[in-house]
Each structure stands twice: as C-alpha cells, then as structure tokens.
Amino acid sequence: MAVIDIHSHVISTDERRYPRAPIGGHQSDWSQKRPVSIDQMIAAMDKAGVARSVLVQASTCYGHDNSYVADALAAHPERFTGVFSADVLALDAREKMKLWTGKGFTGMRLFTAGSTMPDQADWLDDPRCFPAWELAQQQNLPVCLQITANEIPQLHVLLERFPRVRVALDHCARPQLEDGPPYRAAASLWGLAPYKNVFLKISPHNFVAVRKGLATADSFFGKLIAEFGAQRIAWGSNFPTHEGSLSELLQLGRDSLKVASAADQEWIFGRSTQTLYPALKDK
C-alpha cells in the first residue's frame, strides 16, 4: 500500500509572485526558517517513500491566498491534491470556494487557532458561516479544521446542522493526554466518535504528546482506533512545520503506531486519506 500524507505544506521562494499575508498578521517561524518549495517537497517525498500528499494551505504564511498551492496542483496533479483556506465570514465566501475548487482543490480549511493566533477564535458556528458549509455539503467538499478542544462544542452545532459534511480535525484538535488512560481530559474528543463524518489527522503533535505524563503511544492510539476506527484516522507529517526530515517524521509515525494492526496501518497511512480525497486514489 502506498504511503499518502494527509497534511503537508509548501512555501515559495518567490515572495514577489506569492506575497506573504499571514492570518493574524505575523508570519509563522517555521515558514521563515525552514520553507519547503514544491520541488523540494517532491524530492523529500521520493526519499521518504511517500507516494502522494495533500497540500494544506499555509495560512500562517499566505492567509487565504491559495495561489502557490494552486500552481503546484496544476504542475503536479499526479502527486498532489490541495486544501484551500477561506474566510467563510466574508460575503463572497461561496464565490471564493468555487474559484479554488475550479483550480483543482478538493478540500477546504478553516483556521481558528495556531502558531500566529494565540487565542481560539469564536466564529466557527457563527450563522454567517452557514452558507459556506451548505456549499461544502452540496459539493461533497471535506472541511479541514484547525481548532483546539475548546471549540469542539461549537463543532457539534455544525455536525448536527450539516451531517453530510466530512470534517477532518488537524492534530486531533490537540487533546490533552498527560493524565493517561482512560484519557478523561480528552473527553470532548471521544464525544465526537459517534459522528461518522468526523475524521482525525494524527501528526507529530500527537506523537510527541503521547510521550508526556502518564500517556503512552500504545494506550492512546489503541483507544483512538477502538473509538473511531482506523478508517477515520489518517497520518499527516505536518512537514515542514514540524522539525525533522519527511523520512524522520514518517518513521516517528510508524514507531508511534506499532499498536495498530497491519490492516489498520494500511488505512492510517493511506486508505483513509484516499477516502477523504479520491483524487489521490491509485490511477
């Protein structure tokens, strides 16, 4: 089974053609210190043995201007699909969504928390967002969410209102794991398991978190697979946001998922991503 990465980022070296416009007004450190162009990404994938990848808009560098990823998709459709970022509060949100899907994107990302946003935004379930969610539901467009556990109650509102939208949570919504089994501090995460349209991206954020406090990789990922099923869990490198080569980040993921059966690992390292993004299925 080919390894497919559900979460990677690219940054252009051409700042004139692709100007920086980060959400929050401050560019992320990683995009300044270790940017990876599309050509460098392909080289890293070839070295690591990653067949295909989802390019997620680097919102902390480019905001909602998805031009660089769009150009990368046009140049290398056999290796990539893309997730665009959008301001779903804007009056022209639906038009922008149609613009980017017309340029080859097969997913949308909403960014409400992260390195350049110290506080969790509170607009996720704002009714002004509903027209964008309605269009995502009509177009069968997966929505990738960069949120923390604090915003999961708002997510419930959207899951109930738009039950056919498949939602992928970046980094599992960064649950607190240090209390160890049965991970009661992550109760809001477990509460999402009954929603069959919720998918989880597991990344180095989670692989590092399971090595702190009373948490262990086997106990957490074993519970995650038992609660959600491997078919709704997908590996993401978060390369180059997280330090390390793509090869090292893939190995970190494999080392952290030894508790998973061979069949479950096939889903986590490839087939789940293909379920969300059919453009990445074997040709």
Phi, psi and chi 1 to 4 in degrees:
 res  aa     phi    psi   chi1   chi2   chi3   chi4
   1 MET       -  130.7 -179.1   68.1 -167.1      -
   2 ALA   -69.0  142.1      -      -      -      -
   3 VAL   -81.4  129.7  174.5      -      -      -
   4 ILE  -127.9  130.5  -58.0  175.3      -      -
   5 ASP   -96.9  122.1 -173.1   -8.6      -      -
   6 ILE   -88.0   -4.9 -160.0  171.6      -      -
   7 HIS  -153.3   98.4 -165.0  102.7      -      -
   8 SER  -140.0  166.1   62.5      -      -      -
   9 HIS  -134.8  148.3  -57.8  -72.2      -      -
  10 VAL  -129.1  146.6  -72.2      -      -      -
  11 ILE  -130.6  130.6  -54.9  -66.1      -      -
  12 SER   -79.7  150.3  174.9      -      -      -
  13 THR   -83.2  -10.8   57.2      -      -      -
  14 ASP   -95.3   92.6 -172.0  -16.0      -      -
  15 GLU   -76.6  -18.1  -65.0 -169.5   32.8      -
  16 ARG   -76.2  -44.6  177.2  169.3  -65.8 -177.4
  17 ARG   -73.3  -34.5 -175.5  175.8  179.5 -176.7
  18 TYR  -125.7   78.8  -54.9  103.3      -      -
  19 PRO   -67.3  147.8   24.7  -34.2      -      -
  20 ARG   -73.4  137.5  -82.8   45.8  169.4  162.8
  21 ALA  -153.5   62.0      -      -      -      -
  22 PRO   -66.6  144.9   26.8  -36.3      -      -
  23 ILE   -62.2  135.8  -72.0  179.1      -      -
  24 GLY    88.5   -9.3      -      -      -      -
  25 GLY    82.1   -0.9      -      -      -      -
  26 HIS  -128.7  123.1  173.0   69.4      -      -
  27 GLN   -70.8  140.3 -174.3  179.0  -14.6      -
  28 SER   -63.9  147.7   53.9      -      -      -
  29 ASP   -61.6  -42.5  -69.6  -19.8      -      -
  30 TRP   -62.3  -37.7   70.1  -95.3      -      -
  31 SER   -72.3  -17.2   63.4      -      -      -
  32 GLN   -89.7  -38.9  -61.4  178.2   65.0      -
  33 LYS   -89.1  -33.2  -64.8  177.9  179.4  178.0
  34 ARG  -140.8   56.8   48.4 -179.8 -176.6  -83.8
  35 PRO   -67.4  146.4   28.2  -36.4      -      -
  36 VAL  -126.1  120.3  169.3      -      -      -
  37 SER   -78.1  172.7   68.8      -      -      -
  38 ILE   -64.2  -37.8 -170.3   61.0      -      -
  39 ASP   -65.8  -41.0  -69.1  -24.3      -      -
  40 GLN   -66.6  -34.7  -69.5  171.2  -40.1      -
  41 MET   -63.5  -44.9  177.2   64.0   71.2      -
  42 ILE   -61.6  -41.8  -68.3  172.1      -      -
  43 ALA   -63.0  -41.7      -      -      -      -
  44 ALA   -66.1  -39.6      -      -      -      -
  45 MET   -64.2  -43.6  -69.8  167.3   61.7      -
  46 ASP   -61.7  -39.9  -70.9  -14.8      -      -
  47 LYS   -69.5  -37.8 -176.4  175.3 -178.0  179.4
  48 ALA   -82.6  -19.3      -      -      -      -
  49 GLY    85.6   31.3      -      -      -      -
  50 VAL   -98.3  118.5  174.9      -      -      -
  51 ALA   -74.1  -46.9      -      -      -      -
  52 ARG  -143.8  165.5  -66.9  179.1  -74.2  -78.5
  53 SER  -151.3  152.0 -179.5      -      -      -
  54 VAL   -95.6  118.5 -179.6      -      -      -
  55 LEU   -86.6  114.7  -62.0  177.4      -      -
  56 VAL   -97.1  128.3  177.7      -      -      -
  57 GLN   -50.3  130.2  167.8   71.2   -6.8      -
  58 ALA   -82.2   84.9      -      -      -      -
  59 SER   -64.1  -26.9  -57.3      -      -      -
  60 THR   -82.5    4.8   60.8      -      -      -
  61 CYS  -122.8  -47.0 -177.5      -      -      -
  62 TYR  -112.0   -1.6  -64.6  119.2      -      -
  63 GLY    59.7 -127.5      -      -      -      -
  64 HIS  -100.0    9.7  -57.3  -51.3      -      -
  65 ASP   -89.5  100.6 -177.7   -4.7      -      -
  66 ASN   -92.7   19.9  -56.2  -83.5      -      -
  67 SER   -60.8  -41.1  -60.7      -      -      -
  68 TYR   -67.5  -43.7 -175.0   53.1      -      -
  69 VAL   -63.7  -39.9  175.3      -      -      -
  70 ALA   -57.8  -44.4      -      -      -      -
  71 ASP   -66.8  -35.4  -71.0  -14.1      -      -
  72 ALA   -66.3  -39.8      -      -      -      -
  73 LEU   -64.4  -41.6  -61.3 -178.4      -      -
  74 ALA   -64.4  -33.9      -      -      -      -
  75 ALA   -81.3  -28.0      -      -      -      -
  76 HIS  -137.4   59.9  -55.5  -77.5      -      -
  77 PRO   -66.2  -19.5   26.0  -36.2      -      -
  78 GLU   -77.8  -14.9   75.6  -73.0   -6.5      -
  79 ARG  -112.1  -22.2  -62.0  -64.1  -63.5  -92.4
  80 PHE  -136.7  152.6  -57.7  101.7      -      -
  81 THR  -125.4  174.7 -167.6      -      -      -
  82 GLY  -137.6  154.5      -      -      -      -
  83 VAL  -119.0  116.9  172.6      -      -      -
  84 PHE   -90.3  158.4   65.5   87.1      -      -
  85 SER  -101.8  145.8  177.4      -      -      -
  86 ALA  -146.2  150.9      -      -      -      -
  87 ASP   -92.8   96.0  178.3    2.8      -      -
  88 VAL   -78.8   -2.2  -70.1      -      -      -
  89 LEU   -86.1  -15.9  -67.3  172.0      -      -
  90 ALA   -71.7  150.0      -      -      -      -
  91 LEU   -64.4  -27.8  -66.8  176.9      -      -
  92 ASP  -100.1   22.9   64.6  -14.4      -      -
  93 ALA   -57.6  -45.4      -      -      -      -
  94 ARG   -64.5  -38.2  -70.4  167.9   64.1   96.0
  95 GLU   -65.2  -40.9  -73.4   68.9   27.3      -
  96 LYS   -66.5  -37.5  -71.7  -65.9  178.1   61.6
  97 MET   -61.0  -44.0  -69.2  169.6   66.2      -
  98 LYS   -66.7  -34.9  -67.4  174.3 -176.8  178.4
  99 LEU   -59.6  -49.3  168.2   68.2      -      -
 100 TRP   -76.0  -35.5  -64.3  117.7      -      -
 101 THR   -66.2  -29.7   54.6      -      -      -
 102 GLY   -68.0  -17.2      -      -      -      -
 103 LYS  -100.1   15.3  -68.4 -178.9  178.4  -68.4
 104 GLY   102.4   -1.9      -      -      -      -
 105 PHE   -73.7  143.9  -72.2   85.1      -      -
 106 THR  -123.2   15.2   58.5      -      -      -
 107 GLY  -158.4  159.9      -      -      -      -
 108 MET  -122.8  144.4  175.8  171.5   69.5      -
 109 ARG  -118.8  133.7 -173.4 -169.9 -157.4 -162.9
 110 LEU  -111.9  124.3  -55.3 -176.2      -      -
 111 PHE  -112.9  107.8 -168.1   94.7      -      -
 112 THR  -117.1   -5.0   69.4      -      -      -
 113 ALA  -158.8  147.2      -      -      -      -
 114 GLY   165.8 -166.6      -      -      -      -
 115 SER   -62.3  -30.1   60.3      -      -      -
 116 THR  -101.8    6.8   62.1      -      -      -
 117 MET  -128.9   92.6  -62.2  177.2   64.8      -
 118 PRO   -64.9  -24.0   23.8  -34.5      -      -
 119 ASP  -111.8  150.8  -61.1  -42.7      -      -
 120 GLN   -76.0  123.5  173.7   72.9   66.6      -
 121 ALA   -66.2  155.2      -      -      -      -
 122 ASP  -116.5   20.3   61.2   -0.2      -      -
 123 TRP   -98.4    3.6   51.0 -101.5      -      -
 124 LEU   -55.5  -44.7 -174.7   62.0      -      -
 125 ASP  -102.3   20.1   64.8  -11.9      -      -
 126 ASP   -61.7  129.9 -171.1  -46.3      -      -
 127 PRO   -55.6  -22.7  -27.7   36.5      -      -
 128 ARG   -64.8  -18.7  -69.1  176.9  -65.2  169.3
 129 CYS   -82.2  -18.0  -60.1      -      -      -
 130 PHE   -58.6  -39.3  -67.9  171.7      -      -
 131 PRO   -58.4  -36.5  -28.1   37.9      -      -
 132 ALA   -67.3  -41.7      -      -      -      -
 133 TRP   -65.5  -37.2  -78.7   84.6      -      -
 134 GLU   -61.9  -41.4  -71.4  169.1   -5.5      -
 135 LEU   -67.1  -39.7 -177.7   59.5      -      -
 136 ALA   -59.9  -39.6      -      -      -      -
 137 GLN   -67.8  -41.9 -176.0  159.9  -96.5      -
 138 GLN   -63.4  -38.8  -67.4  167.6    8.8      -
 139 GLN   -92.8    3.3  -65.2 -169.7  -21.2      -
 140 ASN    55.6   43.4 -164.3   28.4      -      -
 141 LEU   -97.4  114.4 -173.8   71.8      -      -
 142 PRO   -62.5  144.6  -18.0   30.6      -      -
 143 VAL  -114.4  120.5  176.7      -      -      -
 144 CYS   -94.5  127.9  169.2      -      -      -
 145 LEU  -115.5  124.7  -67.0 -179.0      -      -
 146 GLN   -98.3   92.8  171.8   86.6  -27.1      -
 147 ILE  -134.6  172.4   63.8  173.6      -      -
 148 THR  -110.9  173.6   66.5      -      -      -
 149 ALA   -60.0  -25.7      -      -      -      -
 150 ASN   -61.6  -24.4  -67.7  -24.7      -      -
 151 GLU   -99.0    3.1 -153.5  164.5   19.2      -
 152 ILE   -60.7  -36.9  -73.0  178.8      -      -
 153 PRO   -56.8  -37.6  -28.6   37.5      -      -
 154 GLN   -69.3  -33.3  -66.7 -174.0   46.2      -
 155 LEU   -62.2  -36.9  174.7   57.5      -      -
 156 HIS   -56.4  -38.9  -80.6  -87.1      -      -
 157 VAL   -58.8  -44.3  174.3      -      -      -
 158 LEU   -72.1  -37.9  -65.4  163.0      -      -
 159 LEU   -64.8  -35.1  -66.2  172.4      -      -
 160 GLU   -73.8  -38.0  -66.4  -66.6  -23.1      -
 161 ARG   -78.9  -32.3 -169.8  177.7 -177.0   92.3
 162 PHE  -126.9   70.9  -55.0  102.3      -      -
 163 PRO   -69.4  -12.1   26.0  -35.2      -      -
 164 ARG   -98.7   -3.6  -61.8 -165.1  -51.8  -82.2
 165 VAL   -80.1  122.8  176.6      -      -      -
 166 ARG   -81.6  127.0  -68.8  169.2  -62.0  162.6
 167 VAL  -114.6  128.3  174.0      -      -      -
 168 ALA  -112.9  122.1      -      -      -      -
 169 LEU   -93.0  116.5  -62.2 -178.7      -      -
 170 ASP   -59.3  130.7  -69.6   -9.6      -      -
 171 HIS    55.9   30.1  -37.9  -58.4      -      -
 172 CYS    58.2   25.0  -77.2      -      -      -
 173 ALA    63.6   25.4      -      -      -      -
 174 ARG    50.4   61.8  -57.2  172.8 -175.2 -101.8
 175 PRO   -69.8  153.8   29.4  -37.2      -      -
 176 GLN   -82.6  125.1  -63.6  -61.8  -45.2      -
 177 LEU  -122.6   -5.5  -53.7  177.3      -      -
 178 GLU   -65.0  -19.4  -67.9 -174.3   16.1      -
 179 ASP   -72.0  -16.5   61.4  -32.3      -      -
 180 GLY    75.6 -175.8      -      -      -      -
 181 PRO   -56.2  140.5  -20.7   31.8      -      -
 182 PRO   -88.2   21.9   34.1  -36.8      -      -
 183 TYR    60.7   55.1  -62.7  101.2      -      -
 184 ARG   -66.0  -29.2  -68.5 -172.9  177.9   90.2
 185 ALA   -65.3  -17.3      -      -      -      -
 186 ALA  -101.1   26.7      -      -      -      -
 187 ALA   -57.3  -36.4      -      -      -      -
 188 SER   -64.8  -31.9   60.2      -      -      -
 189 LEU   -67.0  -48.0  174.8   63.6      -      -
 190 TRP   -61.7  -29.3  -48.6  126.3      -      -
 191 GLY   -67.1  -12.9      -      -      -      -
 192 LEU   -88.9  -10.7  -66.9  172.5      -      -
 193 ALA   -57.7  -37.3      -      -      -      -
 194 PRO   -65.5  -19.2  -23.8   35.9      -      -
 195 TYR   -81.4  105.1  -65.9   95.8      -      -
 196 LYS   -70.0  -11.0  -59.6  -55.1 -179.3 -176.6
 197 ASN   -94.3    7.6   55.2  -33.7      -      -
 198 VAL   -97.3  123.0  171.8      -      -      -
 199 PHE  -112.1  154.6  -71.1   69.9      -      -
 200 LEU  -120.9  129.0  -56.0  175.1      -      -
 201 LYS   -93.5  125.4  -62.8 -175.9 -172.8 -179.5
 202 ILE  -106.7  134.8   52.8  175.3      -      -
 203 SER  -141.2  179.1   73.4      -      -      -
 204 PRO   -54.2  -29.1  -31.9   38.7      -      -
 205 HIS   -53.4  -45.5  -75.9  -71.5      -      -
 206 ASN   -76.5  -36.2  -49.4  117.5      -      -
 207 PHE   -66.5  -29.9  -55.7  143.9      -      -
 208 VAL   -78.8  -39.9  170.5      -      -      -
 209 ALA   -62.0  -32.6      -      -      -      -
 210 VAL   -76.2    1.5  -64.8      -      -      -
 211 ARG  -107.0   15.1  -71.1  163.6  171.1   77.6
 212 LYS  -118.0  149.0  -63.3  179.1 -179.7  179.2
 213 GLY    60.0 -133.8      -      -      -      -
 214 LEU   -94.2    2.8  -60.4  176.8      -      -
 215 ALA   -76.0  150.6      -      -      -      -
 216 THR  -137.9  155.5   66.2      -      -      -
 217 ALA   -62.4  -44.8      -      -      -      -
 218 ASP   -63.6  -43.5  -75.3   -1.3      -      -
 219 SER   -70.9  -40.6   61.9      -      -      -
 220 PHE   -73.6  -51.9  175.5   68.2      -      -
 221 PHE   -70.5  -28.6  -69.3  116.0      -      -
 222 GLY   -62.3  -43.3      -      -      -      -
 223 LYS   -68.5  -39.1 -179.2  175.7  175.4   65.0
 224 LEU   -60.9  -43.9 -160.2   70.4      -      -
 225 ILE   -67.2  -40.0  -67.4  168.5      -      -
 226 ALA   -65.3  -37.3      -      -      -      -
 227 GLU   -79.7  -43.2  -65.8  -77.7  -14.2      -
 228 PHE  -104.2  -26.0  -74.8   86.3      -      -
 229 GLY    86.2  139.7      -      -      -      -
 230 ALA   -62.0  -23.2      -      -      -      -
 231 GLN   -67.3  -12.0  -64.7   88.0  -16.6      -
 232 ARG  -117.4   19.2  -69.7 -164.6  -77.5  150.3
 233 ILE  -125.3  133.7  -58.1  170.6      -      -
 234 ALA  -137.1  138.7      -      -      -      -
 235 TRP   -79.5  134.5  167.9   75.6      -      -
 236 GLY  -130.3  134.4      -      -      -      -
 237 SER   -75.9  -29.5   68.3      -      -      -
 238 ASN    57.4   27.6 -156.9   28.9      -      -
 239 PHE   -80.4  135.0  177.4   70.7      -      -
 240 PRO   -98.7   17.9   38.2  -37.1      -      -
 241 THR   -56.8  -47.7  -53.6      -      -      -
 242 HIS   -83.6  139.0 -161.1   89.2      -      -
 243 GLU   -64.8  148.0  -68.4 -171.5   49.8      -
 244 GLY   115.8  158.9      -      -      -      -
 245 SER   -73.8  162.6   68.0      -      -      -
 246 LEU   -62.1  -37.1 -177.1   55.6      -      -
 247 SER   -60.4  -43.4  -62.2      -      -      -
 248 GLU   -66.6  -38.1  -68.4  168.6  -23.3      -
 249 LEU   -70.9  -35.2  -64.5  175.3      -      -
 250 LEU   -65.3  -42.5  174.7   56.8      -      -
 251 GLN   -64.8  -37.7 -170.4   59.9   48.9      -
 252 LEU   -59.1  -42.2  175.2   62.4      -      -
 253 GLY   -64.6  -44.6      -      -      -      -
 254 ARG   -63.3  -42.1  -69.4 -160.4 -179.4  -77.1
 255 ASP   -64.2  -32.3  -69.4  -17.0      -      -
 256 SER   -79.6  -16.6  -59.8      -      -      -
 257 LEU  -113.9   29.6  -73.5  159.6      -      -
 258 LYS   -64.7  -22.3  -69.1  179.0  178.1  178.8
 259 VAL   -69.8  -21.2   68.5      -      -      -
 260 ALA   -78.3  141.1      -      -      -      -
 261 SER   -67.6  166.9   67.9      -      -      -
 262 ALA   -60.3  -39.8      -      -      -      -
 263 ALA   -65.8  -41.9      -      -      -      -
 264 ASP   -65.9  -37.3  -74.6  -13.4      -      -
 265 GLN   -65.6  -32.6  -70.7 -163.8   33.5      -
 266 GLU   -61.1  -40.7  -79.5 -165.9    8.3      -
 267 TRP   -67.6  -48.9  -79.8   99.9      -      -
 268 ILE   -66.0  -38.0  -66.7  168.5      -      -
 269 PHE   -95.7   14.5  -73.2   98.4      -      -
 270 GLY  -176.2  -58.3      -      -      -      -
 271 ARG   -67.8  -33.5  -64.6  178.4   67.7 -174.8
 272 SER   -64.3  -39.9  -64.0      -      -      -
 273 THR   -64.3  -39.5  -61.0      -      -      -
 274 GLN   -66.4  -30.2  -69.1  176.4  -40.9      -
 275 THR   -64.1  -44.0  -61.8      -      -      -
 276 LEU   -73.5  -36.9  -86.3  171.5      -      -
 277 TYR  -127.1   81.6  -54.9  103.5      -      -
 278 PRO   -57.6  -19.5  -25.1   35.2      -      -
 279 ALA   -60.5  -18.9      -      -      -      -
 280 LEU   -97.2    7.2  -67.0 -179.4      -      -
 281 LYS   -69.3  155.9  -72.0 -172.8  175.2 -179.6
 282 ASP   -58.4  130.9  -60.5  -25.9      -      -
 283 LYS   -81.6      -  -59.2  -62.7 -168.9  -70.1
